[in-house]
């Protein structure tokens, strides 16, 4: 059967409509935020972390007790209307002490993670970009540091330095950056052969400028994800060290030292352990879930 031309109607073309962008233009970070908001668990974790940080700031001011106030008439009081989280062996309000301890634990975790990221990015970036014999020597140094037991470093620092927040941060940062350095080195080895790096090198850009202005922005997303993993690891390390008596010393308190005090009374006064252990676990879980969400949101391959 022959097809007659009169059976068809010429629609024509609409140049303006064909050139119209249907999907709005989004930057890399706008698109990452859009995809992060679609991850319900990551957003819930972000809200939980926001509440914990806010309570660490304002929580101690919600009760009419100071951090070190003692009430010998309220020793080992269970949670009640006056003492929301109960009291300890000296009658100190546990609600105030938990949120004061949150300040210490979060400060140590964030500071240690930031130092790990900064040192690891610089060291791994230089090693991967220069390559050759310099790369081999720098990576062997990383291997040596990675082989040193973490606990030995902490014990040695406790001998030569006064126990406290600064000592813990230094102890965590001495070897904590080696994993980040390896990750950054691998990314730089891939990026330094890309066209934009070769173009910058051809235009006379210095190695420092190429590393800082061209390579680091391209691995920033990976570093943000890495930091969300490093912070809970540092918080747990601080809690563990304080638990075994190598961390924060009295009269200061952190979640780890509070848990260490509570374990002695766990059978008869379980609230002394439950509350600090609960917030340690909740914070670590929220950071890990947020890190998973950020990893998916910042991965260009996941874009749809």
C-alpha positions in Angstrom: 0.0 0.0 0.0 1.5 3.4 -1.0 1.8 6.1 1.6 0.1 9.3 0.5 1.8 12.6 1.4 -1.5 14.2 2.2 -2.0 11.8 5.1 0.6 13.7 7.1 0.7 17.2 8.5 3.8 19.3 8.8 4.2 20.4 12.3 7.2 22.6 11.8 9.8 23.6 14.4 9.8 26.0 17.4 13.3 27.3 17.8 12.6 29.1 21.1 11.0 26.0 22.6 13.7 23.6 21.5 16.4 25.8 23.0 14.5 26.2 26.3 16.3 24.5 29.3 13.7 22.3 31.0 15.8 21.4 34.0 17.0 24.3 36.1 20.8 24.8 36.1 22.3 23.7 39.4 25.8 24.1 40.7 27.7 21.0 42.1 26.9 21.9 45.7 23.3 22.8 45.0 22.8 19.4 43.3 24.5 17.7 46.2 22.2 19.4 48.7 19.2 18.4 46.6 20.2 14.8 46.7 21.1 14.9 50.3 17.6 16.1 51.2 16.2 13.1 49.4 18.1 10.8 51.9 15.8 10.7 54.9 18.2 8.9 57.2 20.9 11.5 56.5 18.6 14.4 57.1 17.4 12.8 60.4 21.0 12.4 61.4 21.7 16.0 60.5 18.9 17.1 62.7 20.0 14.9 65.6 23.5 16.3 65.4 22.2 19.8 65.3 20.1 19.1 68.5 23.2 17.6 70.2 25.4 20.5 69.4 22.7 23.0 70.4 22.2 21.2 73.7 26.0 21.2 74.3 25.8 25.0 74.0 22.6 25.7 76.0 22.0 22.5 77.9 24.0 23.4 81.1 22.1 26.7 81.3 18.7 25.0 81.4 19.1 23.8 85.0 19.9 26.0 88.1 23.0 23.9 88.9 26.6 24.6 88.1 29.0 22.0 86.7 30.6 21.3 90.1 27.7 22.0 92.5 27.4 19.3 95.1 24.3 18.4 97.0 25.1 15.8 99.7 21.4 15.4 100.4 20.7 14.3 96.8 23.6 11.7 96.4 22.7 9.0 93.8 19.2 10.4 93.2 17.5 8.7 90.2 16.1 10.8 87.4 13.3 13.0 88.7 11.7 16.4 88.2 14.5 18.3 89.9 17.5 16.3 88.5 16.4 15.2 85.0 19.3 12.7 84.5 19.8 12.0 88.3 22.9 12.8 90.3 26.3 11.1 90.9 28.2 10.1 94.0 28.7 13.7 95.1 25.2 14.9 94.4 26.2 16.7 91.2 23.5 17.1 88.5 24.1 14.6 85.7 22.2 16.5 83.1 24.5 19.5 83.4 27.6 17.3 83.5 26.5 15.3 80.4 26.2 18.4 78.3 29.4 19.9 79.7 31.0 16.7 78.8 29.5 16.9 75.3 31.4 20.2 74.8 34.7 18.5 75.6 34.0 15.4 73.5 32.8 17.4 70.5 35.7 19.8 70.7 38.2 17.0 70.8 36.5 15.1 68.0 36.2 18.1 65.6 39.6 19.5 66.3 41.3 16.1 65.8 39.4 15.4 62.6 40.2 18.9 61.2 43.9 18.4 61.9 43.9 14.9 60.3 42.2 16.4 57.2 44.6 19.3 56.9 47.8 17.4 57.4 46.6 14.4 55.3 45.6 16.7 52.4 48.9 18.6 52.3 51.1 15.5 52.8 49.1 13.3 50.4 48.7 16.1 47.8 52.5 16.8 47.7 53.4 13.1 47.6 51.0 12.3 44.8 51.8 15.3 42.7 55.6 15.1 42.9 55.7 11.3 42.5 58.8 9.4 41.8 61.4 8.8 44.5 59.9 11.5 46.7 56.5 9.8 46.6 58.2 6.5 47.6 60.0 8.0 50.6 57.0 9.9 51.8 54.8 6.8 51.6 57.3 4.7 53.5 57.2 7.3 56.3 53.4 6.9 56.3 53.8 3.1 56.5 56.1 3.5 59.5 53.8 5.8 61.3 50.8 3.5 60.5 52.7 0.6 62.2 53.2 2.4 65.5 50.5 1.3 68.0 48.2 4.2 68.8 48.2 3.4 72.6 52.0 3.7 72.9 51.8 7.2 71.5 49.1 8.2 74.0 51.0 6.7 77.0 54.2 8.4 76.0 52.5 11.8 75.6 50.8 11.3 78.9 54.2 10.9 80.5 55.8 14.1 78.9 52.7 16.3 78.8 49.9 17.1 81.2 46.7 15.1 80.5 44.0 17.1 78.9 42.2 18.1 75.7 45.3 19.3 74.0 47.3 16.1 74.8 44.5 14.0 73.4 44.2 16.0 70.2 47.9 15.8 69.6 48.0 12.1 70.3 45.1 11.5 67.9 46.7 13.7 65.2 50.2 12.2 65.2 49.1 9.1 63.3 45.5 9.9 62.6 46.2 11.7 59.3 48.0 8.7 57.6 44.7 7.3 56.2 43.7 10.6 54.8 47.1 11.1 53.2 46.8 7.7 51.4 43.3 8.6 50.2 44.4 12.1 48.9 47.5 10.6 47.2 45.3 8.2 45.3 43.0 11.0 44.1 45.9 13.3 43.2 47.5 10.5 41.1 44.3 10.3 39.1 43.8 14.1 38.8 47.3 15.2 37.8 47.0 13.6 34.4 43.7 15.4 33.6 43.5 18.0 30.9 42.9 21.0 33.3 46.0 20.2 35.3 48.1 19.8 32.2 46.8 23.1 30.9 47.6 24.9 34.2 51.1 23.4 34.1 51.6 24.6 30.5 50.5 28.1 31.5 53.3 28.2 34.1 51.3 27.6 37.3 53.5 26.6 40.3 53.0 23.1 41.9 51.6 24.7 45.0 49.0 26.6 43.0 48.0 23.5 41.1 47.6 21.5 44.2 45.7 24.0 46.2 43.6 25.8 43.6 43.0 23.0 41.1 43.3 19.6 42.8 42.0 20.2 46.3 38.6 21.6 45.2 38.1 18.4 43.2 38.6 16.2 46.2 36.9 18.5 48.7 33.7 16.4 48.6 35.6 13.2 49.5 37.4 15.0 52.3 34.0 16.2 53.8 32.8 12.6 53.8 36.1 11.5 55.4 35.8 14.1 58.1 32.3 12.8 59.0 33.9 9.5 59.5 36.9 10.9 61.5 34.9 12.9 64.0 33.0 9.9 65.5 36.2 7.9 65.5 37.9 10.6 67.5 35.0 10.9 69.9 35.1 7.2 70.5 38.9 7.2 71.0 38.5 10.0 73.5 35.7 8.1 75.3 37.8 4.9 75.4 40.9 6.7 76.7 38.9 8.6 79.3 37.2 5.3 80.2 40.6 3.6 81.0 41.9 6.6 82.8 44.2 8.1 80.1 41.9 10.9 79.0 40.2 13.8 80.7 41.0 14.1 84.3 38.8 15.2 87.2 37.3 17.7 87.9 36.7 18.1 84.2 34.4 15.6 82.5 33.7 14.1 79.1 31.3 11.5 77.9 34.1 8.9 78.3 35.0 9.9 81.9 31.3 10.0 82.9 30.8 6.5 81.4 33.9 5.3 83.4 32.4 6.6 86.6 29.0 5.1 85.8 30.3 1.6 85.1 31.2 1.1 88.7 27.6 1.6 89.7 25.9 0.0 86.6 23.9 -2.5 88.6 22.5 -0.3 91.4 22.6 3.1 89.6 22.3 2.4 85.9 21.5 6.0 84.9 25.1 7.0 85.6 26.2 4.9 82.6 23.1 4.9 80.4 23.0 8.7 79.6 26.7 9.2 78.6 26.8 5.9 76.7 23.5 6.8 75.0 24.8 10.1 73.7 28.2 8.5 72.6 26.3 5.9 70.6 23.8 8.3 69.2 26.4 10.8 68.1 28.6 8.1 66.4 25.5 6.6 64.6 24.3 10.0 63.4 27.8 10.9 62.0 28.1 7.6 60.2 24.7 7.8 58.7 25.3 11.4 57.6 28.6 10.4 56.1 26.9 7.7 54.0 24.4 10.2 52.8 27.1 12.7 51.9 29.1 10.1 50.1 26.1 9.4 47.8 25.2 13.1 47.4 28.7 14.2 46.5 29.4 11.4 44.1 28.8 12.7 40.5 28.2 9.2 39.3 25.0 9.1 41.5 23.6 12.1 39.8 20.2 11.6 38.1 
